[in-house]
Each structure stands twice: as C-alpha cells, then as structure tokens.
C-alpha cells in the first residue's frame, strides 16, 4: 500500500512538472521527434519531472509484484485527486462543472473496483502465455497509434474547435496499458532466486521489447499531447484507460480469478462499465477562447 501511494505522488508530481516545463518551450510535434527530445532534454524542470516518473515506475513494479492487477490499478487511480489539485494550484488549470462531475464519477467507478477486492482472496498472477500477451498487446498498440494520428489530423483543421484532449488521452492510455502489462510480466520474474536466470528469462520474453516500444512512442506522443491539452483532463483520461485496459485484459491474461461473491463481482463489473460510459460521454472540445488583442496593441476604453 505504501509503495502504491508513493507511486501516486511521484506520478502526479512528474506530470505537473513536465506540463509546466512544456508550457515554456516552443511547440513540439510527433512529426519531429528528434527536435522534441532535444528541447525537453535541455529543460531542468522537465528532467526533474521525468525523474519523478521514473521513480514512480520503480514503485509500480514493486506493487505489481505483491498485489493483483485490479487492486493495484484501483489504488493508482486514486492519485487522480492529487493530480487535479496540483494542476489547479501550480498550473492554474480550471475544470468545467461537467468535467468535475465526470472525474467524480470516474473516482466512484474505481472505488467500486477497490471495494470488490478482498484481502487474502485476491492474489497476484504469476505468469501469462506469450502468444496471449502478444495477441492482446499488438492490436492495442496499433489502435493507439492510429487513434493518435487521427486526432493529430483533425487538430490541424483550422476551423475545428479546440480539443479537450480526450482522444489523445485514450490513445496514450492504450500504449501505457500495454506498458503496464509488460511491467506486470517483468515483476513475475522478481521472485526467482537466481538473478542471472531471472534476467535471462526477462530477455527471452516479449516484455522488455514491449516496454521499449511503449517507452519511445509513449514519451513522444504524451509530451506533444500534454503541451496542447490540460494535464487535469488528459492525464485522468489516460490513467483511466490504462487502468481499465490493465485491470480487465491483465486479469484475464495472467489468470487472476474474478470474485466469486455476487456482490463483489457486481461492484467490479459496475465500476468498469461506469468508467467506460463516462469516457464515452466526456466533452471532446473546449469552449472557444475569446480572441486576444495583438501584443503591443493599446486597449480601447469607452470615452
């Protein structure tokens, strides 16, 4: 539990620091990944945020080794509250009433998932067939990249309303969902007594290569999206997609049993359904901002 809460703090802090750093940088694009990396790597604030996220990754690895996937995801998503508070305080981001209701509904949905867990009855899975992992992950990666590309093409339309980032969040969430399954897979080797044998087993598995792909593409895609959209909205959407993807497909892939008790099963299914419904109904566009006068122009006041 302590490691999960620490991961929440580190992830929320990391995203907020990266968002603040990106706001001071020139516009970045996934079509120029080398330029994007060159800009962010020269920003001390962005590097600090990345170190926080990397530390959160280490805490997440420890959590997956001891908790079932569904339990871990339920605890991780509780960090959304901290993220929204930090975004409002440090980034000056404001959410609309509809968005606040949606975020509250997402938290309620994930609370249902947490309440469906019972200590001692839910155990972490230990292995998953590689063909099944690839069958789940490869189409998901393709779908995430395609969805992000579609959102980029629509964004370049000058007459389109400003986007809230929902599509970006879903796309990156799919990549991070695959990354979470890969982290879970790597964690299954931690119990091996032979360190060399465990390392060899990891290298023979698809997990490190899935992590390399999601790490490279996820970094570029998430930074470009984070610069354009509000962290207080895109990160919760991304986190929710990652949570649902990992909890549902990860539970099945690693053979972690669903609750046998009807009430606990109903809570888990209802929480998942509610979270998906909220994602599908969230607003896709921001209200158009009022035009700003050109820099240096004098403000006209009535006589």
C-alpha positions in Angstrom: 0.0 0.0 0.0 2.8 2.4 0.9 4.6 1.8 -2.5 1.3 2.4 -4.3 0.7 5.7 -2.5 4.3 6.8 -3.2 3.8 5.9 -6.9 0.7 8.2 -6.9 2.6 11.1 -5.5 5.6 10.6 -7.8 3.5 10.2 -11.0 1.3 13.3 -10.2 4.3 15.4 -9.4 6.1 14.2 -12.5 3.3 15.1 -14.9 2.8 18.5 -13.4 6.5 19.4 -13.6 6.6 18.2 -17.2 3.5 20.1 -18.1 5.0 23.3 -16.6 8.2 22.8 -18.5 6.4 22.2 -21.8 4.4 25.4 -21.4 7.7 27.4 -21.6 9.0 25.5 -24.7 8.3 26.1 -28.4 5.6 24.0 -29.9 6.6 20.3 -30.2 5.3 17.7 -32.7 5.4 14.0 -33.0 6.5 14.6 -36.7 9.8 16.0 -35.3 10.7 13.5 -32.5 14.4 14.5 -32.5 13.6 18.2 -32.1 11.1 17.3 -29.3 13.7 15.3 -27.4 16.3 17.9 -27.9 14.1 20.6 -26.4 12.9 18.7 -23.4 16.3 17.2 -22.5 17.6 20.8 -22.2 14.9 21.7 -19.6 15.9 21.1 -16.0 12.3 21.3 -14.9 11.3 18.6 -17.4 14.2 16.4 -16.4 13.0 16.7 -12.8 9.5 15.6 -13.8 10.9 12.6 -15.7 13.0 11.5 -12.7 9.8 11.6 -10.6 8.0 9.5 -13.2 10.9 7.0 -13.3 10.8 6.7 -9.5 7.1 6.1 -9.8 7.8 3.3 -12.3 10.0 1.6 -9.7 7.3 1.9 -7.1 4.8 0.5 -9.5 7.0 -2.5 -10.2 7.1 -3.3 -6.5 3.3 -3.0 -6.2 2.6 -5.4 -9.2 4.8 -8.0 -7.5 2.6 -8.2 -4.4 -0.9 -7.1 -5.4 -3.4 -8.4 -8.0 -3.7 -6.2 -11.1 -7.2 -4.9 -10.4 -6.2 -4.0 -6.8 -3.1 -2.1 -7.9 -4.9 -0.2 -10.6 -7.7 0.9 -8.1 -5.1 2.3 -5.8 -3.1 4.0 -8.6 -6.1 5.9 -9.9 -6.8 7.4 -6.5 -3.8 9.6 -7.4 -6.1 11.5 -9.8 -7.4 13.6 -7.0 -3.8 14.8 -6.2 -3.1 15.4 -9.8 -6.2 17.7 -10.3 -5.3 19.6 -7.1 -1.7 20.1 -8.2 -2.8 21.2 -11.7 -5.2 23.8 -10.2 -2.6 25.1 -7.7 0.6 25.0 -9.8 -0.6 25.3 -13.4 -3.7 27.4 -12.9 -5.9 24.9 -14.8 -9.6 25.1 -14.3 -12.1 22.3 -15.0 -15.7 22.9 -16.0 -18.6 21.6 -13.9 -19.3 18.8 -16.4 -15.7 17.7 -16.2 -15.7 17.8 -12.4 -18.8 15.6 -12.4 -17.1 13.2 -14.9 -13.9 13.0 -12.8 -16.0 12.3 -9.6 -17.9 9.6 -11.5 -14.5 8.0 -12.6 -13.3 8.0 -9.0 -16.6 6.5 -7.8 -16.2 3.8 -10.5 -12.7 2.9 -9.4 -13.8 2.9 -5.8 -16.3 0.2 -6.8 -13.3 -1.8 -8.2 -11.4 -1.4 -4.9 -14.4 -2.4 -2.8 -14.7 -5.5 -4.9 -11.4 -6.7 -3.6 -10.9 -8.9 -0.5 -7.7 -9.3 1.3 -6.4 -12.8 1.2 -8.8 -13.9 -1.6 -7.2 -11.9 -4.4 -3.7 -12.9 -5.3 -1.2 -11.7 -7.9 -0.9 -13.8 -11.0 2.4 -15.3 -11.8 2.6 -15.9 -15.5 0.9 -15.4 -18.8 1.3 -17.3 -22.2 3.4 -15.2 -24.5 1.1 -15.7 -27.6 -1.8 -14.4 -25.5 0.1 -11.3 -24.4 1.1 -10.5 -28.0 -2.5 -11.1 -29.1 -3.7 -8.5 -26.6 -0.8 -6.0 -26.9 0.0 -5.7 -30.7 -3.6 -4.7 -31.8 -3.8 -2.3 -28.9 -0.6 -0.6 -29.8 -1.8 -0.3 -33.4 -5.1 1.1 -32.3 -3.4 3.7 -30.0 -1.0 4.9 -32.7 -3.9 5.1 -35.3 -6.2 7.0 -32.9 -3.4 9.5 -32.0 -2.7 10.0 -35.7 -6.4 10.6 -36.4 -6.6 13.2 -33.6 -3.5 15.0 -35.0 -5.0 15.2 -38.5 -8.3 16.7 -37.1 -6.3 19.1 -34.9 -4.6 20.6 -37.9 -8.0 21.7 -39.3 -8.1 25.4 -38.6 -11.9 25.6 -38.3 -12.1 22.8 -35.7 -13.0 23.7 -32.1 -10.1 23.4 -29.6 -9.9 19.8 -28.4 -10.0 18.8 -24.7 -7.5 16.0 -25.4 -9.9 13.1 -24.8 -8.7 11.3 -28.0 -5.1 11.9 -27.1 -5.6 10.6 -23.6 -7.3 7.4 -24.9 -4.5 6.8 -27.4 -1.7 7.3 -24.9 -3.7 5.3 -22.3 -3.7 2.3 -24.7 0.1 2.4 -25.0 0.6 2.8 -21.3 -1.9 -0.1 -20.7 0.4 -2.3 -22.8 3.3 -0.9 -20.8 1.6 -1.8 -17.5 1.1 -5.4 -18.7 4.8 -5.5 -19.6 5.7 -4.2 -16.2 3.5 -6.9 -14.6 5.2 -9.5 -16.7 8.7 -8.4 -15.6 7.5 -8.4 -12.0 6.7 -12.1 -12.2 10.5 -12.8 -12.6 11.4 -10.9 -9.4 10.7 -13.9 -7.2 13.3 -16.0 -8.9 16.3 -16.8 -6.6 18.8 -16.8 -9.4 19.3 -13.2 -10.6 21.1 -14.3 -13.8 18.4 -16.8 -14.6 15.7 -14.2 -14.0 17.4 -11.7 -16.2 17.8 -14.3 -19.0 14.1 -15.1 -18.6 13.1 -11.5 -19.0 15.2 -11.1 -22.1 13.6 -14.2 -23.7 10.1 -12.8 -23.0 8.3 -10.1 -25.1 8.1 -7.8 -22.1 11.3 -5.7 -22.4 10.6 -5.1 -26.1 7.1 -4.0 -25.4 8.5 -1.6 -22.8 11.0 -0.2 -25.3 8.3 0.4 -27.9 5.8 2.0 -25.5 8.5 4.0 -23.8 9.8 5.5 -27.0 6.4 6.2 -28.6 4.6 7.0 -25.4 7.3 9.6 -24.5 6.9 11.5 -27.8 3.1 11.2 -28.0 2.4 12.1 -24.4 4.7 15.2 -24.4 3.1 16.6 -27.6 -0.4 16.0 -26.2 0.5 17.3 -22.8 1.7 20.6 -24.2 -1.5 21.1 -26.2 -4.1 20.0 -23.6 -4.8 20.4 -19.9 -3.0 18.0 -17.6 -6.0 18.0 -15.3 -8.1 16.3 -18.1 -5.8 14.4 -20.4 -3.9 12.6 -17.6 -7.0 11.4 -15.8 -8.4 10.1 -19.1 -5.1 8.4 -20.0 -4.9 6.9 -16.5 -8.5 5.6 -16.6 -7.9 3.9 -20.0 -4.7 2.4 -18.7 -6.4 1.2 -15.5 -9.4 -0.4 -17.3 -7.1 -2.0 -20.0 -4.8 -3.4 -17.4 -7.4 -4.5 -14.9 -9.6 -6.3 -17.5 -7.2 -7.7 -20.0 -4.4 -8.1 -17.5 -6.6 -10.1 -15.1 -7.6 -12.4 -17.9 -4.1 -12.7 -19.4 -2.4 -13.5 -16.0 -5.2 -15.9 -14.9 -6.3 -13.8 -11.9 -9.7 -15.1 -10.9 -12.7 -12.8 -10.8 -14.6 -12.5 -7.5 -16.9 -15.5 -6.7 -19.1 -13.5 -4.4 -22.0 -12.0 -6.4 -21.8 -8.6 -4.7 -18.1 -8.2 -5.2 -18.4 -9.3 -8.9 -21.3 -6.8 -9.4 -19.2 -4.0 -7.9 -16.2 -4.8 -10.2 -18.4 -5.0 -13.4 -20.4 -1.9 -12.5 -17.3 0.1 -11.8 -15.8 -0.9 -15.1 -19.0 -0.1 -17.0 -19.4 3.3 -15.3 -15.8 4.3 -16.1 -16.2 3.4 -19.8 -19.5 5.2 -20.0 -18.0 8.4 -18.6 -15.1 8.3 -21.0 -17.5 8.0 -24.0 -19.7 10.9 -22.8 -17.0 13.4 -21.8 -16.8 16.6 -23.9 -14.5 16.4 -26.8 -14.0 20.1 -27.4 -13.1 23.1 -25.2 -15.1 26.3 -25.4 -13.6 28.6 -27.9 -11.4 31.2 -26.2 -12.1 34.9 -26.7 -9.8 36.5 -29.2 -6.8 38.3 -27.6 -5.6 41.7 -28.8 -2.2 41.6 -30.6 0.9 42.1 -28.5 1.7 45.8 -28.2 -1.8 46.9 -29.2 -3.4 49.5 -27.0 -6.5 48.6 -25.1 -9.5 50.7 -26.2 -11.6 52.1 -23.4 -15.0 53.8 -23.9 -14.9 57.6 -23.6 
